[in-house]
Amino acid sequence: MSRTPRRRSHVVIAASVVAVVAAVVAAAGLLTTGGRSNAQVPPPRPPAVAKPGVVPLPPAAVLPTTAGMTATLAAVAADPNLGNLSGRVADAGTGRQIWEQAADVPMQPASTNKILTAAAALLTLDRDARLTTTVRAADQTRMPGVVVLVGGGDPVLSAAPPGEPTWYRDSARIADLADQVRKSGLNPTAVQVDNSLFSGPDMAPGWDPADIAGGDISPIQSVMLDAGRIQPTTMESRRSPTPALDAGRALAAALGVDPAKVTFAPGPAEGRQLASVQSAPLMERLRQMMLVSDNVMAETIGREVARATGRPLSFAGAADSVISTLSAQGIDMAGASLVDSSGLSVSNLLTVTTLDEVVSAAAGPDQPVLRPMVDLLPIAGGSGTLSERFIGTDPVRSSAGWLRAKTGSLTKTNSLAGIVTDVGGRVLTFAFISNNAGNEGRTAIDALVAKLRTCGCGA
């Protein structure tokens, strides 16, 4: 059948529609102009003008003077709740020291120690570095069906199903390992755990075993389940004393074998690789470590630095690698005595000079490789461990949003180290440590640091 007539009918109909529309438009023009058309092209609109909320700081912002800073801080620094106080304030742009008090006295730094761990990681590791956890076959002649979960240093392997949120973003999943093992052709009958990557004790000197149940730490092992968190998505979760075996039991359950029979492997696993998963990139793990002050994450990242610098993957090896890495960059490490990478130990000692020089290196112009450190610091009144500090109606609130700092807290110890923009637009770095603090020590150190924002201490 020919389709030509149908095409012609379409053309006729289309032409009729166009004619009707044209007639309606013309009629509308005649009705509005009394039979005459005087349509005009509207004038062009003025270009949009953006008014940015974030603007560059004034290039000629006044540098606070030592005398002005001393006068401003004198009263608040004398608060007895601060106990033994050391502090240092410097200009971020030049690194020049503006104010100090007992700046070279070694003190308990608490979690501000994580600043050093993060800096050493940025200096030695690839920002996209990932940790690999594998499953290998045991000797099938002697142990048929036995598979070995091999720790690669990732502490946050998760037993949550794929797609279900966990406390740690982008964590590797036990379920993925189990799927790969099933597809390998080996029929698993038992699971062992290879925990041989790390050496030395799994609890650092100066750690309180009660902090495991308290949720601050778990034994540091080369494979762990949710960093030892018993309740993986709960902020204040208790930790497990057996995180590596927990991971092995989770794998056993996923493979349908008896979790109660999971044991440690007698030596490093060297059999055929059956499965592997990878951790989140280093920058994501550093973000998690710094924002919520995660001690387990800090300790395992410290061991990554140790491996990169050829040292034992132990508490001592990690601490030595951090000190050596920063010393090689010209950071003043005098008085530094570290036994862990998290700052949890009461045996750690640092000066505020060391802390402030690391922050200054990150905020200043000469060490761009450390610049990501600034973004890792919690924001006053906005994120991480500072989300509920520097808020309210008192003068301390004026620092919210203008100050970024790493927090530190142990019994009778409070510390803060970071950057702040003062009211004149000058960026300052600071480090404060308060040991033997009183009951209101945290409030007192916040009030002290808030003075840097409102100082106006220029000449």
N, C-alpha and C positions, 0 to 999 in steps of 0.2 A: 504493500500500500504506500502511495506517495505521501510524504509529510509536508510537501510544499504549501498546500492551502492552509495548513495549521500555522506555519510560520507567518504567512501573510496576515492571518487573522490577528496574531500577536502584535504584528507591526501596526495594524490599524488601531487596535485597542490602545497600544502604547501612545500612538500619536494623538488619539482622542484625549487620553488622560493629560498629556502635556498641554494640549490646547485649553482644556478646562482650567488647569492650574494657572496658566498664563492669564486667562480671562479674569479669574478671581483676584489675582494679584493686581492686575490693571484696574479692576473695579475698585479695589480697596484704596488704591492710590488716588483715583478720581474722587471718591467719597471724602477723603481726608483733605483734599486740596481744592475742592470746588471745581473739579474737572481739569485741574492742571497738576502736573507732577513736578515737585521740586525736591526730590530725595537728595540728601547730602550724605557723604561719607563722614561718620563720626570722627572727631579729632582723636589722635592716638593718646592712649593713656600714658601718664608719666611712668618711667621705669620704677620697679619696686626697689626700695632701699632697705637693706638688712641692718638691723641693729643687734650685733652679736652680744650675747650675755657673757661670753668669756673673751676677754681682751688681753693683749700682752701687758706684762707689768711695765711700769715706767722705767726706761733705761737709766734714768738718773736718780733712782730712789736713794734716799739718804741712808748711809750705813750707820747703824747705832754705835754710839761710843761706849767704851768700857765704863767710863764714869756714869753715864746715863743708865746703862744696864745694871750696874752695881747698885745704884740708888733705887732702882725700880724693884729689884729682886730681894733686896735686903730683908724687908719685913717678912715676906712670905717664905723665904728660905730659912728663916729662923723658927718656923713652926716646929715645936717639939715632936709632933707626930712624924716628922721626917727622919727622926733618929740621927744616924750618921749619914750625912748627905755629901755626895760628890756630883759635880756637874760641869758641863762645858757647853758653850754656845759659840758658833762660828758663822761667818758669812759664806753662803753656799757658792757664790760666784768666784770668790778668791781663795776660800779655805782659811781665811784669816781668823784667828781666835779673837773673840770679843770679850768673853767672860769665862772665868773658871773658878771652881772651888774644889780643892782636893782632887784635881783632875788626874793626877798620876798615882793615886792610891788604889791598889787592887781591891775590888769589892765583889760581892755576890751579884752576878748580873741577871739571874733568873732567865726568862725566855728572850730577853734582848740578845742573848747569845746566838739566837737563830739568824740574826743579821749577818753574823760572820759566816755561818754555814751557807746561807743563800749567796753571799758574795763569792765565796770560794767555789760554789757550784757554777755560778755564772762565768767565772774565770777559767774553769777547767773542763766543763762539760758542754756538749752540744745542746742547744735549747730544745731541740726536737727529740733528744735521747729518750728511748723507751727501755723498759726492763722486760725480759722474756722469761716466762714460766713455762716449763715443758713437762711432758710425761714421757718416760722411757720404759721400755720393756726390761725387766730383770733377766738374769740368766735363765732362759726357759728350760735348759737341761736340768738345772738344780731346783728352780722355782717356777714351774709351769703356771702360766696365767697371772703371775705377779707383775704389777705395774708400779712404777716409781714416780711420784710427784717431785720434781726437781726445782728447788727454790732458786730464783734468779735475782733475789733482792727486792721483789715487789711485795710490799706489806699489805696491800689492799685488794687482793684477790677476793671476789665476792661469790657467795652461794646463791644470790638472788637470781631469779629467772631473767633471761635476756629481755631488755626493755624496761624492767622494773627499777625505779630509782634507788640508789644507795647513798650512803653518806658521802662517798668519794666519787666524784664525777669521772666518767669514762673508765671505770674500773674494769679489769679483765674478769671473765666469768668462768666459774667451775663448769657450768653447763656447756660452754664451748669446748672445753677440754674433753669432757665426757663424750660429746658427739664425735669428736675426732678419733678418740680411742675406739669407739664402736665401729667407726668406718675403717679402721686400720686392719681389721680381720682378726685381731687377737681377742680371745674370749677371757676377760679379766676375772680372776678368782680372789685377788687380794690386792691391797694397796700399801705401799711403803712410802716414806717421806725422806728425801735426801735434803738434809739441812746443813750440808757441809760447806757452803759458800762462805759464810761468816765464821770468824775465828774468835777465840777468847770467850769470856763470860757473856751471858745474854742480859745481865743486869749491871748497870754501871756503879762504880763507887759513889756513895752519897745518895743513892736512890732508896726510898722507903718502900719496902714490899707492900705496905698498906695502900700505896698509890695505884696498885693494880686494881683492887676492888674499888678504889676511889675514882677510877676512870682516867687517870692521868697518863698511864703507861702500861705497856705489856712487855714481857721478855722479848728482846729483839732477835728475831730469827729470820732466816733467809727466805722463808715463805710463810705468810700469815693470812688469816681470814679476817677481812675488814679491820686490819690493824689491831686485831684483838678485841674489837667491840662485840660484846655479847648481844646487844640490841643495835643492829647496824645503822639504823636511821635515827637514833636518839642522841641528842647533844651530850647528855651526861651519862652515857652508857658505862657500866662497869666493863673492865677488860678481863680477858682470859689469861690464865697462867700458862696455857698450852696452845698458843696460836698456830704453830706449825702442824701439830697433830690435828687440830680443829680443821685445818685446810684439807689434810689427808682424809679425815672422816667425811667431810662434805663431798669430796670426789668419790669416795667409796659408795656413799649413799646414791650419788647420781649414776653410778655404774651398776647399782643393784647388788653390791657385795657388802659384807658385814662391816659396818663402821667400827665396831668394838675391837676388831682384830688389826686395826691400822697400827703399824710400828715404824720406828725410824730405820732407814736402810743401813746396813752394816758398813757401807762405804759409798764413795761417789758413784752415781749411776752412769754406766757407759754403754748401755744397750741401745737398741734401735729406738729412734725418736718416733713417738706415736702421735704427739699433739703438742701444740704451742699456742700461747696467747701473749699479748703485749699490754703493758701498762699505758696509762696516759703519758703524754710528752712531759719532759722535765718542767717546762714553764707552768703547766697546769698543776703539777705536783708541788712546785714551789709556792704557787698561789694558795693551795690548800694548807700548806705548812705555815705560811705567814699569816693568813687571814684569821685562822682559828687557833693558831699556835699549837699545831699538832706535833707532839713529841716523837711519836713513832715515825712519822714521815721525816722529821728532821734527822733522826738517827740513821735511817736507811739512806737518805741523801748524803749524809756524811760519809757513809761507806762507799758510795759512788765516787766521791772525791778522792777517797783513799785509793780506790782501784785505779783511777786516772793518774794518780801521782806515784804509783808503784809501792804503796804501803799496805800493811795487813788490813783486812776488812774486819776491824775490831774497833772497840771504843777508843783505845789508845791510838791506833792507826788513823782513824778518822780525825780525832782531835789534833794530832800532829800534822796531818795533811792540811787542815784548815789554817792552822797557825803559820805553817811554812808558805802556803800559797799567798796569804795576805802579806806576810813579811816581805816576800819577793816583789810585791807591788808597792813597797815603800810605806805600808801602814805601820804605825808605831805599835808593836806588840809587846813592849816592855811590861812586865808584870803579869802577862797572860799565863794562866795555868788552867787548862781545860781537861776534863775527864769524860765529857760527852759532847754531843753536837746539838742538844736541845736546850741546855740551860737548866734542866730539872735538878741536877745534882747540887747539893749544898757545898760541894768541894770546888766548884768552878770559881775562878777569880778573873776579873777583867777590869781595866780602867775605863773611865768615860772618854779618855783621850782616844783609846782604840776604837770604841764604839762610834764616836763622832767622826773620826777620820774615815771610817768605812762609809758612813752616811754621806759625808762630804764628797768622797770619791764618786759616789753614785749620783749625787745631785749636781756636782760641778761639771766643768767642760772637758776634763782631761781623761776620763775613763768611760767612754761611751758604752763599753761592754757591760758596765755595771748599772747603766741607766734604768733597765727594767726593775731594779730594786725599788725605785720610787713608786711604781705602780703596784708593787706587792705589799706596800705598807697599808695597814688599815686606816680608814678615814675617820677622823673625830666626829662622833655623832652620826656616822653613816654606814660603817661596814666592819665586819669581823669583830675582834675583841674590843674595838672602840665604839661599836654601834650604840651602846648604852652609856657611853661616857661623853662628857662635854655637851650635855644636853640639859634642858630645864630653863629656868628664868634668871639664874644668877650670872654674874659676869663671866664665869667659866664658859658659858654657852657661846660666847663670841668667837671661840676658836673652832666651833663646829664647821666642818667643810674647808677650813683654812689650814688644818693641821693633819699630818699623816705621821703615824708612829708605830713602832713595834712595842708591844707591852711586855712586861715581865712581872711575875707575881709568885712569891714563895712565902712561907711563914715569916712575917716581920721584914719582908723584902718587897719593894716595889720599884719598878724601873720603866723608863720611857726613852726611846731614842728615835729621832725622825727629823722632819722638816716642817716649817711653818712660814707663812707669809705674814709679815707684820703690817700694821695699818698704813705704813708708808710705802708698801709695795716691795720691801726688801725680803728676799728668801733667806731664811736662817736655818742652820742645822743645829741639833742639840742632842745631848745625852745626859740623863740624870739617873742616878742610882741611890736609893734610900735603903740602908740596912738598919736593923734594930728599930724598925718603924713602930709607931704607935697604932692604936686601933683605927684611927682615921688617916692612916698613911696614904692610902690610895687617893682619897679626896685631897689631901695636902699636896701630893705630887701633881695632880691635875691642876690645882690652883696655881702652882708654881709655873708649870709649863704654859698655862693660859696667859700668864703675864707677858710672854714673848710676843703674843699676837697683838696685845693692846699697848705695848711698851711706848712706842714713839720716842725712842731713846736717842735720836739723832742730835747732832750739835745744834 
